[in-house]
Amino acid sequence: MKGKVPLERPQARPDRNGRTPKQPKIRRPRRRWSWKRRIGLGLILLIVLGDLIQQGVTQSDYSFTGLVLAGGTFTLLTVGVSYLVFRFRRVRPLFEPEPLILVEDGKVIEPNLRRERLTTAELAAEARLQQIPSLADVRWAVLETSGKISFIPRQL
């Protein structure tokens, strides 16, 4: 068998995502949707639930059934919406907004600030809390889905 060149295996073709079969898939961890992240919806939930319970108490409805109906209704609504958001992607944008860019290369994006009802002073104060002296020193500022602002400083 001297003199024969061994045959090379043909390289694997990449799939539709550009990965070859030897490359592992990178999976992002899924975040759970919860009412705690939505302060506005949580506040409405507390007000409405409190109103339902108050109506039962002040109208001389001291029944355990009324309490179970009010609490059970909101428990089922919470679990149902949570499942819909988890299971169906088209529903997610209604309950989980995309992260929003507020500053790009030191320039504040005013329309995005107005949409979130933030002022430049509030944004600068948040940057100072994260040890960034000026918004000009920020490469990116992103309003995350949790409501916190992430700052990525410029590399000097």
Backbone torsions as a table, in degrees:
resi	resn	phi	psi	omega
1	MET	NA	13.0	178.1
2	LYS	-69.4	146.0	176.3
3	GLY	88.9	-13.4	178.8
4	LYS	-87.9	135.4	178.0
5	VAL	-86.6	127.5	178.7
6	PRO	-64.0	141.7	179.0
7	LEU	-70.8	136.1	176.7
8	GLU	-88.1	142.1	175.4
9	ARG	-71.9	138.3	175.9
10	PRO	-67.4	142.3	-180.0
11	GLN	-69.3	144.7	-179.9
12	ALA	-66.3	141.5	179.1
13	ARG	-80.6	141.0	178.1
14	PRO	-69.1	150.3	176.8
15	ASP	-81.5	-171.0	-174.8
16	ARG	-66.9	-16.6	177.8
17	ASN	-95.4	3.2	177.7
18	GLY	86.1	9.0	-179.7
19	ARG	-99.9	142.3	170.8
20	THR	-86.2	162.0	-176.7
21	PRO	-59.6	-21.5	-179.1
22	LYS	-81.3	-17.6	-179.0
23	GLN	-83.8	131.2	-179.5
24	PRO	-74.6	154.5	175.0
25	LYS	-77.9	139.1	176.4
26	ILE	-100.3	120.6	-178.5
27	ARG	-109.7	137.1	175.8
28	ARG	-91.1	139.1	176.7
29	PRO	-69.0	141.0	178.7
30	ARG	-85.5	137.9	176.0
31	ARG	-92.2	141.9	177.8
32	ARG	-81.4	140.4	175.3
33	TRP	-84.9	136.4	178.5
34	SER	-143.9	156.6	177.7
35	TRP	-67.4	-24.6	-177.7
36	LYS	-63.1	-31.1	-179.3
37	ARG	-74.2	-22.9	-178.2
38	ARG	-102.6	87.9	-175.2
39	ILE	-61.0	-41.0	-179.6
40	GLY	-63.1	-47.0	179.1
41	LEU	-67.8	-37.4	177.9
42	GLY	-63.8	-39.5	178.9
43	LEU	-65.5	-43.6	177.4
44	ILE	-61.8	-42.6	178.6
45	LEU	-59.1	-44.8	179.7
46	LEU	-64.6	-40.3	-179.4
47	ILE	-66.0	-46.7	-177.7
48	VAL	-67.6	-43.6	178.8
49	LEU	-62.5	-43.0	177.0
50	GLY	-61.4	-39.5	178.9
51	ASP	-65.1	-42.0	178.4
52	LEU	-62.5	-44.3	180.0
53	ILE	-67.1	-40.1	179.8
54	GLN	-62.9	-40.3	179.0
55	GLN	-63.0	-39.1	179.0
56	GLY	-66.4	-35.7	-178.3
57	VAL	-76.9	-46.7	-174.9
58	THR	-75.8	-20.7	179.2
59	GLN	-96.3	26.8	177.3
60	SER	58.1	31.6	175.0
61	ASP	-102.1	88.6	-177.4
62	TYR	-96.3	21.3	-175.0
63	SER	-78.8	147.1	175.7
64	PHE	-69.6	-28.0	-179.9
65	THR	-63.6	-42.2	178.5
66	GLY	-61.7	-41.3	178.5
67	LEU	-64.9	-44.1	-179.3
68	VAL	-65.5	-39.6	178.7
69	LEU	-64.0	-45.2	-179.5
70	ALA	-66.0	-49.7	-179.6
71	GLY	-66.5	-41.3	-179.7
72	GLY	-65.1	-38.1	178.7
73	THR	-60.4	-48.1	-178.5
74	PHE	-72.6	-30.4	175.5
75	THR	-65.4	-45.5	178.4
76	LEU	-64.2	-39.7	177.3
77	LEU	-63.4	-43.5	-179.6
78	THR	-63.7	-48.0	-179.9
79	VAL	-66.5	-39.9	-179.9
80	GLY	-63.9	-45.9	178.6
81	VAL	-65.7	-41.1	178.2
82	SER	-59.5	-42.6	178.7
83	TYR	-66.7	-42.4	179.1
84	LEU	-60.3	-42.8	179.7
85	VAL	-65.7	-38.5	179.5
86	PHE	-69.6	-40.6	-170.8
87	ARG	-86.2	-37.3	-172.6
88	PHE	-116.4	119.1	-177.3
89	ARG	-66.6	-31.9	-177.4
90	ARG	-67.7	-20.0	-179.2
91	VAL	-85.1	-25.2	-174.5
92	ARG	-54.7	-45.4	-178.6
93	PRO	-59.6	-23.4	178.3
94	LEU	-70.3	-29.0	-174.8
95	PHE	-114.2	-24.3	-179.8
96	GLU	-123.8	103.4	179.6
97	PRO	-72.5	159.5	176.7
98	GLU	-75.7	153.1	172.7
99	PRO	-59.8	144.8	-173.9
100	LEU	-119.4	129.1	179.8
101	ILE	-81.2	126.0	-179.1
102	LEU	-104.6	-32.7	179.9
103	VAL	-134.5	134.8	176.4
104	GLU	-132.5	118.7	-178.8
105	ASP	52.7	43.9	176.1
106	GLY	81.1	-2.8	-179.1
107	LYS	-105.1	126.7	179.9
108	VAL	-76.0	135.3	177.9
109	ILE	-94.5	96.4	-173.1
110	GLU	-59.9	-43.2	-179.6
111	PRO	-59.7	-36.1	178.3
112	ASN	-69.9	-36.2	176.0
113	LEU	-64.6	-43.5	179.6
114	ARG	-63.4	-39.3	-179.5
115	ARG	-62.5	-33.4	179.4
116	GLU	-96.5	4.1	179.4
117	ARG	57.3	46.5	175.9
118	LEU	-112.7	151.2	174.5
119	THR	-105.3	162.0	177.7
120	THR	-63.9	-34.7	178.7
121	ALA	-64.0	-41.0	178.0
122	GLU	-65.3	-39.4	178.4
123	LEU	-65.6	-42.5	178.1
124	ALA	-65.2	-36.9	178.3
125	ALA	-65.1	-40.4	177.6
126	GLU	-65.1	-37.3	177.1
127	ALA	-64.9	-41.4	178.1
128	ARG	-63.7	-34.5	176.8
129	LEU	-63.8	-25.4	178.6
130	GLN	-101.0	24.5	174.3
131	GLN	64.8	33.0	175.3
132	ILE	-114.1	112.8	-172.0
133	PRO	-68.6	-30.7	-175.1
134	SER	-143.8	151.7	177.1
135	LEU	-69.3	-18.8	176.4
136	ALA	-68.3	-20.0	179.8
137	ASP	-88.5	4.7	-176.1
138	VAL	-101.4	128.6	173.9
139	ARG	-82.2	-47.8	177.8
140	TRP	-137.8	141.9	168.3
141	ALA	-129.6	123.8	-174.2
142	VAL	-123.9	128.8	172.9
143	LEU	-84.3	110.6	-175.9
144	GLU	-76.6	167.2	-178.9
145	THR	-67.4	-20.1	178.7
146	SER	-80.7	-10.3	-179.7
147	GLY	100.8	-6.1	178.4
148	LYS	-88.6	154.2	179.9
149	ILE	-105.1	124.6	176.8
150	SER	-99.6	132.4	178.5
151	PHE	-113.6	132.1	174.6
152	ILE	-115.1	111.4	-175.6
153	PRO	-74.4	159.1	175.6
154	ARG	-72.4	146.6	175.2
155	GLN	-87.6	124.1	-178.1
156	LEU	-92.0	NA	NA
